[in-house]
Amino acid sequence: MLSRDEALAVTLSIAVALLVAAFAIIASATAVSQAPSQGSAPGPSCAEWTDSCVVCRRVPEGLACSTPGIACVPSAPRCLRPAGVPI
């Protein structure tokens, strides 16, 4: 049988693990909602751009964007590759 101190340590460990999992879920949901949309694209003359968090590229299927980092601070979008310039 566990002593009182051991039981408290186990309970606190479980509570901390649950909090970390909850924060990870909230952070991933927030990151998805901050993903760039077609409206944040610089324009059709730009084939690839970044906002310092995500890199997006125009592909035949639409937009292909990377996943933002956990401590991302977006800035104004800037073009990395003009349309018509090969990769």
C-alpha positions in Angstrom: 0.0 0.0 0.0 1.2 3.5 -0.8 2.0 6.0 1.9 0.1 9.3 2.0 3.1 11.2 0.4 3.5 8.6 -2.4 -0.3 8.7 -3.2 -0.1 12.5 -3.3 2.9 12.3 -5.7 1.1 9.9 -8.0 -2.1 12.1 -8.0 -0.1 15.2 -8.8 1.8 13.5 -11.6 -1.5 12.4 -13.2 -2.9 15.9 -12.8 0.2 17.5 -14.4 0.1 15.0 -17.3 -3.6 15.7 -17.9 -2.9 19.5 -17.9 0.0 19.1 -20.4 -2.3 17.0 -22.7 -5.1 19.7 -22.4 -2.7 22.5 -23.3 -1.3 20.6 -26.3 -4.8 20.1 -27.6 -5.7 23.7 -27.1 -2.4 24.8 -28.8 -2.9 22.6 -31.8 -6.5 23.9 -32.2 -5.3 27.5 -32.1 -2.5 26.7 -34.6 -5.0 25.3 -37.0 -7.2 28.4 -36.7 -4.2 30.6 -37.4 -3.3 28.8 -40.6 -3.1 31.1 -43.6 -6.1 31.3 -45.8 -6.4 32.3 -49.5 -7.1 35.8 -48.3 -3.6 36.1 -46.7 -1.9 35.1 -50.0 0.2 37.9 -51.5 -1.5 37.5 -54.9 -1.4 35.4 -58.1 2.0 36.8 -59.1 3.6 35.0 -56.1 4.0 31.2 -56.2 5.5 30.7 -52.7 5.4 33.0 -49.6 5.9 33.0 -45.9 4.6 35.0 -42.9 7.7 33.9 -40.8 5.6 31.0 -39.3 4.3 29.1 -42.3 5.5 28.6 -45.9 2.8 28.3 -48.5 3.0 27.3 -52.1 0.5 27.3 -55.0 0.0 23.8 -56.3 -2.5 22.5 -58.9 -4.8 21.3 -56.1 -4.8 24.7 -54.3 -2.6 25.8 -51.5 0.0 23.7 -49.7 1.2 25.1 -46.4 3.5 24.0 -43.7 2.5 23.6 -40.1 3.2 26.6 -37.8 5.6 26.2 -34.9 4.4 26.3 -31.4 5.9 29.8 -30.6 5.0 31.3 -33.9 4.7 35.1 -34.3 3.3 35.8 -37.8 4.4 38.9 -39.7 3.3 40.4 -43.0 3.4 37.9 -45.8 6.4 38.2 -48.1 7.0 36.5 -51.5 9.7 33.9 -51.7 9.3 32.8 -55.3 7.5 34.8 -58.0 5.0 32.8 -60.2 6.7 31.4 -63.3 10.1 30.9 -61.6 10.9 27.1 -61.4 11.6 25.5 -58.1 
